[in-house]
């Protein structure tokens, strides 16, 4: 039996209207696909690759234990979890919260976040950030996928936090919700254009390694079109060499952490 694979496949299918739609788009016989969903059969290698490419996950990820796979693909907090306000806004005055919520509606949506990885020197890390309105608050989830290192298991982190707009600056503060080992802060320039496309600023966090070195890096948020599905958006996430041809040269230039002779602090660069 392949229970974890079957449970993971059922979870992925739940993001679509029906199993029939998934089978039609994958061009896989429904009876055969039902055998995969039941856990009685595991797909052949070439079929497994097609399934993973369709859903935007890796083969080693879809074979993970189901409890490890769930937070990897779930982009939104479950309603049954502890109230988000208590977890994300302790100690922030109510007046400041009310002020910071104003003007945030235009920033709702999903973004690819790019910056030079804190634990992998010279590599560009792309994560998925989704900002949503929950009650009065603008909350977000940041999903990070790191590939396996030296034959080990892949590493996945999920951050949850709150976003505020205060005096022409976007403040994002979050905590790592799977392992509870980090709090990060990101400050971005807002967009004054009619359509929000890219946001730049600085991120402060800790390298996800045994060194746990505090780091500050330049960061760029690229707004994703509403037509891009969450699985496809997540498939883009991961590590890239600086010279990877799939990276936009303007993004690479915006996140380089060089310092000019006349800069006495490490500063963000205006978009």
Secondary structure as UniProt FT lines:
FT   HELIX           3..13
FT   TURN            14..15
FT   HELIX           19..26
FT   HELIX           30..38
FT   HELIX           45..55
FT   HELIX           59..62
FT   HELIX           66..73
FT   TURN            79..80
FT   HELIX           84..88
FT   TURN            90..91
FT   HELIX           94..101
FT   TURN            102..103
FT   HELIX           105..107
FT   STRAND          109..116
FT   TURN            121..122
FT   STRAND          123..134
FT   TURN            135..136
FT   STRAND          137..146
FT   TURN            150..151
FT   STRAND          155..165
FT   STRAND          169..176
FT   TURN            177..179
FT   STRAND          183..189
FT   STRAND          198..206
FT   TURN            210..211
FT   STRAND          214..223
FT   TURN            226..227
FT   HELIX           230..235
FT   STRAND          238..241
FT   TURN            242..243
FT   TURN            245..246
FT   HELIX           249..255
FT   TURN            261..262
//
